[in-house]
Amino acid sequence: MTDDRILKVSLVVATYSIFIYWNCVMLVAVRSKAAFRETSRYILFAHMLFNDILHLVTSVVLYLFSFFYVEIIQALCSFLTLISTTTFINEPLNLAVMSLERYVAVCFPLRHGELSTPEKTFYALVVIWVLGSANILTDILTAAVVQPSLFLLSGLCTREQLIRKSWQRDMEVAFSVLYFTLVAVVLLFTYVSITREARSASTDRTSAQKAMRTVMLHAFQLCLSLMSFLFNLFEVLLSSLPLDVFVQLRFVTYVAVLLLPRCLSPLIYGMRDQSFRPVFMYHFSCGTRSVKPAGPSVLSSMKENHVQKLVQGKNFTLSFRFK
């Protein structure tokens, strides 16, 4: 343990810890208000925070295992890899669903209360987890069939331990390209549709413009996620350098390409939201700051839910009287 290695591991662990704490505070802030808990947009945001907390925790654990060359039983390693890989894929899929929710809110405002209910949002989250875990579960099941004793062995924790067939690598690349292409197409479709709707005279242009900026932010978050795939490319490019230079630049690349983009994504989204920011600052300051009234987005969502309940009640009353 040289001073250089101690400094590196301290920097990484401190960065992970800070952003895990921020995400936990934001998650508590989202869950503290009924208006947030009953709105699809904030349910998806809370899921993004929960997903990123799991990813950051498993990432720092795997980093420490790798840094100190700790050998663990492969069954535990497979579980950590399952959580880390699934949560990594879940984020872009979550961004796609969040963009679709904004698309429905702008392009189909009268049906937004019907389509963006908490129940349907939870169904969408189930689909996200199924799609996100499909590839890594295939690798785990393949390893269990080919070499069942693998999970009882001890060794360094890497995903390579689960690769037993050559087609698994091709499948991993295919899944990654498919998911990120699908998300990019969804973001492009929603942005173009919202832009066209914003030019319509019958549309609330202020809400449409806010939705456009939100979709653009989702595209920026997707780019941050895509940067993770560049890490291996940078490693190949840096491998021709002298060993000392390669080690130092590899660490810088790890922080700049893998660590910071993943940590900054939810924080940027949360601090941009005018309705959520004061609630977050209240919890972040341990209650020493007052909470401002909910912004227009939350109030409009609450009004939509209230109107929907009134309409459903009136329909029920009319039907009852008719009978």
ABEGO torsion letter per residue (X at the ends): XBAAAAAAAAAAAAAAAAAAAAAAAAAAAAAABAAAAABAAAAAAAAAAAAAAAAAAAAAAAAAAAAAGBBBBAAAAAAAAAAAAAAAAAAAAAAAAAAAAAAAAAABAAAAAAABBAAAAAAAAAAAAAAAAAAAAAAAAAAAAABAAAAABBEBBBAAAABABAAAAAAAAAAAAAAAAAAAAAAAAAAAAAAAAAABAABBAAAAAAAAAAAAAAAAAAAAAAAAAAAAAAAAAAAABBAAAAAAAAAAAAAAAAAAAAAAAAAAAAAABAAAAAAAAAAAAGGABBBBBBBAAAAAAAAAAAAAAAAAAAAAAAAAAAX
